[in-house]
Amino acid sequence: MFRVSTFILILMCILTKYQVTPIASMIGDVQTVANFANDAMAFFKGELPLENLIMGSTGHAINQILDKMGEISQSLENMEANNERRMNHMISTLMRRLPSQSRVDTGLTELHSYVTRIDGMFEHFEYYVKKRKAFTNYTIADFIDATVSHDTGDILDVLDNMYRLMMPGRTGGFKTGLPQLIYINNEHLDFEERCGSGTSVQQRLYEIYTSVVISESRAFSMIIFSYALLMAYRKESFSTEMEKAAAQLVMRSQEYIIATERAMINSSRIVDRCDPPKYKRNQNFYELEGLMQMFVINEPDLTYNDCTGTCGDMFKPYTTGCYDYENWCTARSCLGYIYDCESASSSTICELPSDSRRRYDYAKNKWGTVYGSENSCTGSVRHPNGWLRGTVFCDVCFCTCAEQTGYSDAIRTINLRPKITDIQANMVLIGVKFISQDKQIMIQICEGQLLPGGRIKPETEHWIDLEHFSYISTEDYGGSFYLIKDNEKTKMYHNIDFAHIRYYQDKMNLDDVNAPFGYIVTGIKFENEGKDNEIWNETPLQISIHVTKFDFNNGTLYTDDESSHWVNAKNMDDPSLNYKYKRQEVVLSSPTDPSVGGRSVEISEPNQFIKFRASDRAKDAGQSTVPFFDGQSVIASPNTALSGIGLYHKGNKGSGGFLAFRLFTINLPGYLNTKLTDDMIEKYKPDYSGAIPYKI
């Protein structure tokens, strides 16, 4: 009989040296994988004393280490579950989003079978670890046979098949390795094909690589375990076989990481959301309601009761009153700029009550042109008509109203206050969404606690509560806000804490903003493109991200003030080629209400801008302010730290579209160590039958 306690002690010591989560922290560094294998082999050969495997050990007692075996067993169990979950998620999203790509689908299915086969074997191994019993010779022999034999379906055969699948040119069926195939087949997907997966292509490639290296590491643990048992039973050395297993783990891991890195370098890091099955107002989209709308008005009401001009001449920052009550007076005045007017002569309108979101269901001019849908009227039918005043004709004008004064009930404000995570608690930004609250459009952020490799500690993610504000219509020209906190009010300032969208400040920049290397996102805000914070600032609004320096391997943020700063499109490192040219406008041509339009197929590019405007008169009676804001939460799955955030416009021809966020996962290739030392290569090369990794 042979008890496994001795071998478990060995694994415990090795795993202790490579930190609490050994596999997760070492897979991105091939040198650490090599050190892991090297130390295991050195111990078996008697070249490395037991205490040397324990980092910082000062004579730890054996009993103290054995007491931790249960914890390690649980860690192994969690690792197994995570690996299976990782593969299931990655394969389902990739296969779902690669139609007609049979080679990739076949490869992913095969890879899944190989990983789950090793998982199944590892489950038996884990059982031995957790129970710590004596097993019969038959049970031990059966496990050893499945682990070290070359029969079809046994571990060595599974590892060989997995290797040929992953690496380019290792099999006739896959001359291109699976990582490169995945990159190629995702390279030119349109928005609808790639959106909504919850994970960037680069992150998916890394998760697949992670599963493969975890499988290799588990197999290595089981193989050397089996040879240790054989040494105990047969009293003979299996050092050559163990050295070959170590060489395979190390050299293949380097091949895997190099091939994956090459596929990741140009792979997309974008995480975004598709359109929902149905848009629902104030649930998954928001509008600057009542801000810019078509407005019907009598000509004298714009001109101090004068009718000597024409509708086309009208451009006013206000109305002057209603001078002909017998004809018709509007139910709701325009509290702002009136522009873009045209003659209606005489008209029929379906006017809605003053507290409605829309002013009209439809409007029709003298010549029979209908704006909106004449099929139904949920308000009152009115007939504003032009009239002769002596020899002068007083017209009825169809105009656009851009609300502006503090007395307006329109939603016309963008919140500019920074949203920052709890950096002192090692929390990073992992998700964003738009919210409409307290007469403002705001950004809400989700935070989670950072772990090594950019991962997020489970069950730490949560959406940070929004601040609350009260609106004062009588302060300042456009109204003002007060922050409500702990029953105290603090005055907010225009173009510092908030910005009004209005006739002459109606632009939003569309940018992808990325952190410098070595930093991750810890906050976001809207800001003015210009530095002038005066009330009449007319510069566009743009996003800016708060970034913090971090340690990728340890999963820690630098908490000093000098390690965090704000980044926008103007000061970010290494901007895309789009930023070499002048910023271009996304022109909304005859846009309708996007919540009833078709699916989004047209996506803006970085370094563009868009203007808020009223929707098309013919399609929507000009009653919507477009674009809308997509209110869906944008967050990666599984949760991960981010290196950038983008604001873009999505829609289709003839739609007002939506402003939406997209996320950029960490640019992983810059953080991976793919190089073995020359000494390690020379050490393992004689026992390795595959290609030398640096010649891939």
Secondary structure, DSSP 8 states (H G I E B T S, - for coil): --BSHHHHHHHHHHHHHT-SSHHHHHTTBHHHHHHHHHHHHHHHTT-S-GGGGSTT-SS--HHHHHTTHHHHHHHHHHHHHHHHHHHHHHHHHHHHT-TT-HHHHHHHHHHHHHHHHHHHHHHHHHHHHHH--B--HHHHHHHHHHHH--STTSHHHHHHHHHHHHSTTSBTTBSS-HHHHHHHHHTT--HHHHTT-SS-HHHHHHHHHHHHHHHHHHHHHHHHHHHHHHHHHH----HHHHHHHHHHHHHHHHHHHHHHHHHHHTS--EE-----SS--BTTTEE--TTSEEEEEEEGGGGTTS--SS-GGG--BSS------TTT---SS---EEEEEEEE-SB-EEEE--TTSS-SEEEEE-TT--EEE-TT--SSEEE--B-EEETTEEE-EEEEEEEE-STT--S--EEE---EE--GGGTEEEEEEEEEEETTEEEEEEEEEEB-GGGBB-TT--EE----EEEEETTSTTT-EEEEEETTEEEE--BTTTEEE-BTTB-EEEE-EEE--TTEEEEEEEEEESSS--STT----EEEEEEEEEEETTTTEE--SGGGEEEE-TTT-SS--GGGGS--EE----S-B-GGGS----EE--TTEEEE-EE--HHHHTT--EESEEE---EE-SS-B-EEEEEEEEEE-TTB--EEEEEEEE--GGGG-B----HHHHHHHGGG--S--GGG-
